[in-house]
Every structure is written in structure tokens, then in C-alpha cells.
Amino acid sequence: MRRGFFQKFRRTAAAGLLAAWCLIGSASAAADTLPILMYHDLTIDENDTDSMTVTDERFRLDMEFLQEFGFTPLLSEDLLAIRQGSAAMPEKPVVITFDDGYRANYDIAYPILQQTGMRAIIAVVAHNIRTAEQASQTRSSMTWEELREMVSTGTVEVGSHTYNLHNASYGGNLSPDGIDGVTRRPGETESAYRQRVGGDLQKSIELIRQYTGQARVWYFSYPFGAYDPWMETLLEESGIYVSTLTYSDMANISWSLQKMPRYGIRMDNPVSDLLRQTDTAVPVQAEVSVNGQAHTLTAYNIDGNNYVRVRDVAALLKDTASGFDVQWNEGLFQVELASFTPYTPLGTENAPLPAGGRTVQSILEPTAADGTLHMVAAYNIDGCTFYKLRSLGELCGFTVGWDEQAQAVQVTA
């Protein structure tokens, strides 16, 4: 039933992108904000989730939301180019990140990223990554070969999450007197810190470059979100100009590309809620041709797209080979569609819409199509759900085109 590819952001390569830190901090840099999403592990078992693990379905629905609402996924080089003024910030930017380098990033996340046209940065604990020959059958981390494949397709950028500084031997964040990630030891001199932490960083960079085919390492994720100013200096000296922490807020790249905040995504914190769309809806008349027969549908124009009532479309197609039924699941608060199933009109289809524009918000819940959930761009207005006609076509098996001469939407059902 689904799904088209998202048109990726086409950036203008920055001349001198390898330039020194002074360029990154220039006063003329683009001033704008964007959300950075933080994931860790994924699972197919809905009973095996926690604060750092979401299901494959949750991740797919999150990525479908970004695709449907036209978000542009950015990688580190994109942020650098925008910061330097050699590329423009897209209208709806987003950065998708993963920490640690879990095997599910390749097995589950990678295919979904490709299907939806999204891209992500994966910060790996390099000590845990092995070659395919060295890796065990029960491994929980990716292999270097898998990372290299993802990099080669342009879908993934690999960053550093240190070589091996999650500090189990020092208690980490599990011990009152332990150190977290790259934070300094009690009484540690800067020289000793440079040798211990700087050496770890360089080892991670060298391994990433050696095994992934990635020319540079631009990105660093602070373990536990624990920041240390000595580490920021080491990152800059190593050519890593983009780094993130773990507190929730919008990132402002006009301020800095270092120690940026991220939103942790959990099962109870979906992207559809975090990035819920608020728009102005204006009533319009949409000219639609179904199998060559002209019709007019009442619709709302929202952000340059016409959204039609799902029941209006069901009534329009009820006598075609692509007819579908519409039901409302009150318990799950979601629309349920069934392809090739007779639809019984309610008698209120294609009713007039109130005059004048109004403020509306996108729905939070996915739509069930033949038993499968999909996150579709949609708005619930006055108790009716409005969709893009093309989105409904992808869900229910009819094709949607555009007749330039007639200035009408063409539906083949």
C-alpha cells in the first residue's frame, strides 16, 4: 500500500567546509532553531520497551509523520553549511540521532529510514563494534560492514559516542562517586585528561574513518549527556564541530552547534505529539475527476495542500473497484479504513464548510488501513478527519494525478 520516497534536502556544498572553528562561530551564521530527536535501541517486542527502547512500529510511525508533513532530515555537514551561510535552513528541518550503535539500528531503523527518505546520525561506542568475522551470533551492536553500507547509501552518518568511556569501571552514573562519560576524574589535571579522554576520542575517530569509508567524523554525542568544557576543546581540535547532550529543548544553531539539546523519543512521547502541526485551514472547493467523471469536493486548504473529508472520498468511490469503508474506533481514537469494502453513506457527506479561516492542529493518532497503522498527514476538524487525497490513495489502493488542462485532480479507481 505504501510508500513514496521523501525528497531529500539538496544542500550547496560549503567552500572550505573543513575550515577552522572561527568560521563556525561567525556572527553572520544563520539564526534558526530545529528539533533534534534522540533514539537508542529498537525492538519488535512491545513488551520489551523502556526509556531508551521503542518498537519498530513506533519508529516507523515517527518517520512517516516526518515524511508526510514534509520535514527535511539534516546531517552534520548540512548544519555546518547552514551555520556558515552557504545553504539555507529548510522550512521544516529535523535531525534524527541514535546513540550507542545497537544492532537494531541496522536491522530495523535502516530499512525504515530508506522507505521514508529520512537520514540519521548514529553515534557509536566504537569499542563495541566488530567486523562481521569477529562478531558473535548473539551480538547486540552493529558490525563495521553494516555501518559502511549505511554510510555508502547516504542514509546514515556515523559519529563518535567515545571509544570506551561509558565508565563501568568507575561506576558511571550508577555510582554516587563515579564519573559520567567524559567528565574529569577528581583532581585530574588537564594534561592527564587530554591523554585519557583525548586518546579515547582519537581512537574512535580513527576506527570510524578506517572501517566506514567516511572521510570525516563531524559529530559527537556526550555519554549520559554529561558535558565537560575540556571535552569541547578536544572536539574542536579534532575537527568535530557538532555535538549533543540529552536535555529536551529546541536546538538553536545560530548560538552554537556544540552541546545542543535533544528530545528523547519514547513509546509515550511520539513525534506526532512533539512536533504537532498548527496551521490555518481555509475552506475551498476541490475539483476532482474520478475515472473521467467530474466532481466537486468541499475541502480545506492547509499549508498549500487541499485536505478532503475521508467520508466524502469514501462516498465518491463507493461504486468503484477501489471503494473502501470508514469506521471510527472510539476506544483507540482513530480512523479505520478497509479497502475494497462497501461503504454506507451517513447522509452528511460533502456538507458545506463554515466560512472563513480557522486554526487547526494535526491529529496525534495513526490511521489503521486494513489493520496496519500509518501516520498520515491529517486534521480532525469539527469531528471529521481531513486527509490529502493522495495519502488516501496510497492507503486504499487508488491512484491520484493532476490534469493540468482541466486544473483538476484525476483519480483512477
PAZALO-429581 format. One line per field, with one value per residue (C-alpha): residue number from 1; residue in one letter; x, y, z. Coordinates in steps of 0.05 Angstrom, whole numbers. Example, Ala and Ser with C-alpha at 12.3 -4.5 7.8 and 13.67 -1.06 7.14 Angstrom:
2
pos <- 1, 2
code <- A, S
east <- 246, 273
north <- -90, -21
up <- 156, 143
***
This chain:
413
pos <- 1, 2, 3, 4, 5, 6, 7, 8, 9, 10, 11, 12, 13, 14, 15, 16, 17, 18, 19, 20, 21, 22, 23, 24, 25, 26, 27, 28, 29, 30, 31, 32, 33, 34, 35, 36, 37, 38, 39, 40, 41, 42, 43, 44, 45, 46, 47, 48, 49, 50, 51, 52, 53, 54, 55, 56, 57, 58, 59, 60, 61, 62, 63, 64, 65, 66, 67, 68, 69, 70, 71, 72, 73, 74, 75, 76, 77, 78, 79, 80, 81, 82, 83, 84, 85, 86, 87, 88, 89, 90, 91, 92, 93, 94, 95, 96, 97, 98, 99, 100, 101, 102, 103, 104, 105, 106, 107, 108, 109, 110, 111, 112, 113, 114, 115, 116, 117, 118, 119, 120, 121, 122, 123, 124, 125, 126, 127, 128, 129, 130, 131, 132, 133, 134, 135, 136, 137, 138, 139, 140, 141, 142, 143, 144, 145, 146, 147, 148, 149, 150, 151, 152, 153, 154, 155, 156, 157, 158, 159, 160, 161, 162, 163, 164, 165, 166, 167, 168, 169, 170, 171, 172, 173, 174, 175, 176, 177, 178, 179, 180, 181, 182, 183, 184, 185, 186, 187, 188, 189, 190, 191, 192, 193, 194, 195, 196, 197, 198, 199, 200, 201, 202, 203, 204, 205, 206, 207, 208, 209, 210, 211, 212, 213, 214, 215, 216, 217, 218, 219, 220, 221, 222, 223, 224, 225, 226, 227, 228, 229, 230, 231, 232, 233, 234, 235, 236, 237, 238, 239, 240, 241, 242, 243, 244, 245, 246, 247, 248, 249, 250, 251, 252, 253, 254, 255, 256, 257, 258, 259, 260, 261, 262, 263, 264, 265, 266, 267, 268, 269, 270, 271, 272, 273, 274, 275, 276, 277, 278, 279, 280, 281, 282, 283, 284, 285, 286, 287, 288, 289, 290, 291, 292, 293, 294, 295, 296, 297, 298, 299, 300, 301, 302, 303, 304, 305, 306, 307, 308, 309, 310, 311, 312, 313, 314, 315, 316, 317, 318, 319, 320, 321, 322, 323, 324, 325, 326, 327, 328, 329, 330, 331, 332, 333, 334, 335, 336, 337, 338, 339, 340, 341, 342, 343, 344, 345, 346, 347, 348, 349, 350, 351, 352, 353, 354, 355, 356, 357, 358, 359, 360, 361, 362, 363, 364, 365, 366, 367, 368, 369, 370, 371, 372, 373, 374, 375, 376, 377, 378, 379, 380, 381, 382, 383, 384, 385, 386, 387, 388, 389, 390, 391, 392, 393, 394, 395, 396, 397, 398, 399, 400, 401, 402, 403, 404, 405, 406, 407, 408, 409, 410, 411, 412, 413
code <- M, R, R, G, F, F, Q, K, F, R, R, T, A, A, A, G, L, L, A, A, W, C, L, I, G, S, A, S, A, A, A, D, T, L, P, I, L, M, Y, H, D, L, T, I, D, E, N, D, T, D, S, M, T, V, T, D, E, R, F, R, L, D, M, E, F, L, Q, E, F, G, F, T, P, L, L, S, E, D, L, L, A, I, R, Q, G, S, A, A, M, P, E, K, P, V, V, I, T, F, D, D, G, Y, R, A, N, Y, D, I, A, Y, P, I, L, Q, Q, T, G, M, R, A, I, I, A, V, V, A, H, N, I, R, T, A, E, Q, A, S, Q, T, R, S, S, M, T, W, E, E, L, R, E, M, V, S, T, G, T, V, E, V, G, S, H, T, Y, N, L, H, N, A, S, Y, G, G, N, L, S, P, D, G, I, D, G, V, T, R, R, P, G, E, T, E, S, A, Y, R, Q, R, V, G, G, D, L, Q, K, S, I, E, L, I, R, Q, Y, T, G, Q, A, R, V, W, Y, F, S, Y, P, F, G, A, Y, D, P, W, M, E, T, L, L, E, E, S, G, I, Y, V, S, T, L, T, Y, S, D, M, A, N, I, S, W, S, L, Q, K, M, P, R, Y, G, I, R, M, D, N, P, V, S, D, L, L, R, Q, T, D, T, A, V, P, V, Q, A, E, V, S, V, N, G, Q, A, H, T, L, T, A, Y, N, I, D, G, N, N, Y, V, R, V, R, D, V, A, A, L, L, K, D, T, A, S, G, F, D, V, Q, W, N, E, G, L, F, Q, V, E, L, A, S, F, T, P, Y, T, P, L, G, T, E, N, A, P, L, P, A, G, G, R, T, V, Q, S, I, L, E, P, T, A, A, D, G, T, L, H, M, V, A, A, Y, N, I, D, G, C, T, F, Y, K, L, R, S, L, G, E, L, C, G, F, T, V, G, W, D, E, Q, A, Q, A, V, Q, V, T, A
east <- 0, 55, 101, 135, 204, 215, 252, 317, 347, 395, 449, 501, 569, 605, 670, 723, 677, 739, 756, 774, 727, 726, 683, 632, 625, 617, 568, 536, 513, 441, 397, 345, 321, 306, 287, 339, 308, 344, 335, 376, 352, 292, 253, 197, 171, 123, 135, 210, 209, 237, 261, 314, 279, 219, 184, 195, 123, 134, 196, 161, 102, 151, 187, 122, 99, 163, 154, 81, 90, 150, 206, 277, 327, 395, 464, 524, 551, 483, 484, 554, 535, 473, 513, 566, 512, 527, 460, 391, 353, 296, 225, 217, 285, 298, 359, 349, 402, 417, 465, 508, 505, 455, 444, 371, 395, 413, 362, 301, 316, 356, 301, 250, 296, 304, 229, 212, 271, 297, 370, 402, 466, 488, 540, 575, 613, 670, 696, 632, 634, 666, 677, 628, 682, 695, 622, 584, 516, 486, 516, 476, 516, 524, 584, 631, 607, 535, 556, 596, 536, 491, 543, 552, 478, 478, 425, 470, 527, 570, 591, 630, 600, 672, 714, 700, 683, 616, 658, 631, 697, 687, 615, 589, 522, 506, 553, 549, 624, 630, 647, 600, 625, 678, 674, 741, 763, 770, 837, 852, 899, 882, 944, 922, 852, 878, 916, 859, 798, 832, 865, 798, 767, 822, 817, 742, 754, 807, 765, 704, 745, 781, 720, 662, 693, 670, 722, 710, 678, 636, 591, 599, 545, 562, 552, 497, 492, 548, 585, 656, 687, 754, 720, 690, 761, 785, 726, 742, 816, 795, 750, 685, 641, 573, 556, 494, 471, 407, 364, 300, 295, 298, 369, 389, 446, 456, 481, 524, 530, 562, 526, 458, 396, 355, 285, 286, 233, 197, 135, 93, 127, 114, 139, 67, 57, 125, 121, 46, 29, -12, -38, -92, -147, -186, -249, -244, -276, -233, -246, -237, -245, -260, -250, -264, -326, -322, -340, -331, -309, -310, -241, -194, -131, -77, -5, -15, -49, -123, -148, -214, -261, -247, -321, -332, -279, -308, -377, -346, -312, -364, -385, -314, -264, -226, -284, -267, -304, -292, -302, -286, -254, -275, -232, -167, -190, -170, -199, -201, -203, -219, -201, -248, -305, -374, -385, -453, -462, -484, -521, -476, -421, -397, -435, -416, -358, -361, -337, -270, -202, -191, -132, -126, -78, -55, -82, -38, -63, -45, -96, -110, -113, -131, -106, -38, -25, 3, 19, -15, -18, -89, -130, -193, -240, -310, -310, -288, -219, -189, -133, -94, -127, -60, -48, -115, -98, -33, -72, -131, -104, -127, -81, -82, -55, -62, -97, -61, -110, -173, -138, -168, -145, -151, -169, -165, -204
north <- 0, 49, 88, 142, 168, 235, 287, 297, 363, 386, 426, 470, 445, 495, 520, 507, 463, 436, 506, 524, 535, 610, 601, 560, 615, 672, 727, 721, 649, 631, 643, 588, 532, 459, 395, 340, 272, 221, 146, 88, 16, -14, -78, -117, -137, -85, -115, -102, -26, 23, 95, 80, 28, 36, -12, -18, 7, 68, 87, 74, 118, 173, 172, 170, 232, 269, 246, 264, 334, 350, 351, 354, 309, 342, 313, 347, 375, 406, 440, 466, 493, 528, 555, 583, 615, 573, 537, 557, 527, 485, 503, 442, 417, 358, 319, 245, 214, 147, 133, 71, 33, -23, -79, -58, 8, -33, -88, -44, 30, 29, -1, 48, 107, 86, 74, 143, 182, 200, 204, 195, 204, 143, 156, 91, 65, 42, -9, -49, -52, -113, -136, -188, -241, -222, -211, -264, -291, -260, -191, -131, -80, -69, -91, -45, -73, -54, 16, 22, 1, 53, 107, 88, 99, 169, 147, 148, 190, 156, 197, 183, 164, 153, 91, 63, 116, 95, 81, 18, 11, 79, 70, 117, 147, 86, 106, 168, 179, 153, 195, 201, 192, 244, 283, 291, 249, 283, 320, 302, 351, 377, 342, 275, 287, 300, 236, 194, 224, 254, 188, 152, 203, 196, 121, 125, 174, 131, 68, 103, 130, 65, 20, 62, 97, 163, 217, 257, 250, 312, 291, 272, 251, 261, 196, 205, 277, 294, 356, 378, 442, 406, 357, 412, 438, 368, 361, 427, 408, 342, 375, 354, 416, 385, 354, 339, 330, 298, 353, 369, 434, 462, 470, 540, 534, 609, 602, 540, 472, 445, 414, 420, 394, 335, 307, 235, 195, 142, 100, 152, 211, 202, 251, 266, 297, 330, 363, 370, 418, 481, 513, 557, 520, 557, 526, 515, 474, 418, 395, 320, 273, 201, 153, 211, 237, 307, 320, 377, 363, 412, 417, 457, 487, 477, 498, 498, 429, 412, 365, 328, 292, 218, 201, 246, 206, 140, 161, 184, 117, 70, 43, 35, -22, 19, 31, 29, 31, 81, 67, 106, 68, 107, 67, 79, 147, 130, 123, 52, 41, -24, -28, -59, -59, -28, 40, 60, 136, 173, 227, 284, 274, 336, 382, 456, 481, 543, 606, 637, 611, 576, 549, 473, 421, 355, 291, 253, 183, 139, 114, 40, 16, -57, -70, -35, 32, 90, 161, 204, 279, 293, 342, 330, 389, 392, 317, 300, 277, 311, 279, 294, 256, 227, 200, 164, 136, 106, 76, 49, 29, 83, 129, 205, 251, 322, 345, 410, 429, 418, 442, 383, 323, 258, 195, 127, 77
up <- 0, 17, 8, -35, -23, 10, -30, 6, 23, -32, 1, -30, -10, 33, 4, 56, 98, 132, 156, 227, 285, 274, 213, 252, 304, 254, 272, 203, 214, 202, 263, 269, 312, 298, 335, 346, 360, 403, 397, 424, 413, 377, 386, 353, 422, 451, 520, 515, 514, 564, 566, 513, 471, 425, 379, 304, 295, 338, 298, 231, 251, 274, 208, 169, 206, 186, 114, 110, 137, 94, 145, 117, 152, 163, 177, 207, 142, 128, 195, 183, 114, 142, 201, 153, 108, 46, 50, 73, 130, 102, 122, 168, 190, 235, 258, 275, 321, 352, 409, 422, 356, 371, 321, 313, 282, 221, 224, 239, 233, 168, 123, 152, 141, 68, 58, 84, 55, 124, 144, 213, 252, 292, 346, 362, 422, 377, 427, 418, 342, 310, 239, 213, 221, 293, 314, 353, 333, 396, 385, 407, 366, 292, 251, 215, 149, 165, 183, 119, 78, 111, 100, 27, 12, 43, 93, 155, 183, 236, 296, 359, 427, 451, 441, 510, 561, 589, 650, 681, 718, 750, 769, 716, 731, 774, 830, 875, 867, 796, 735, 677, 606, 590, 656, 691, 749, 817, 818, 745, 710, 641, 614, 643, 617, 547, 548, 576, 543, 482, 467, 471, 424, 372, 374, 359, 302, 271, 273, 243, 186, 174, 172, 146, 87, 118, 104, 167, 235, 248, 305, 379, 428, 502, 541, 593, 567, 616, 589, 605, 576, 569, 522, 479, 468, 448, 399, 365, 359, 328, 276, 309, 307, 322, 390, 430, 502, 528, 557, 520, 481, 411, 385, 362, 312, 310, 381, 373, 341, 404, 464, 430, 465, 440, 451, 476, 439, 480, 469, 506, 471, 396, 345, 324, 393, 399, 330, 324, 268, 279, 215, 185, 147, 93, 62, -14, -69, -98, -170, -174, -234, -216, -274, -321, -286, -255, -183, -132, -61, -3, 26, 70, 42, 95, 83, 8, 4, -2, 52, 40, 88, 88, 85, 25, -13, 10, -16, -81, -93, -64, -132, -160, -155, -103, -56, 18, 84, 140, 214, 277, 335, 396, 443, 404, 378, 307, 237, 210, 134, 99, 24, -27, 24, 12, 45, 72, 68, 131, 92, 115, 62, 25, 73, 67, 110, 155, 121, 140, 160, 226, 266, 266, 293, 263, 292, 341, 326, 266, 216, 211, 138, 130, 200, 192, 226, 186, 208, 155, 150, 174, 215, 256, 245, 275, 286, 215, 193, 133, 91, 29, -28, -49, 21, 20, -48, -21, 37, -2, -70, -119, -159, -157, -212, -237, -301, -318, -373, -331, -268, -232, -192, -230, -191, -222, -180
***
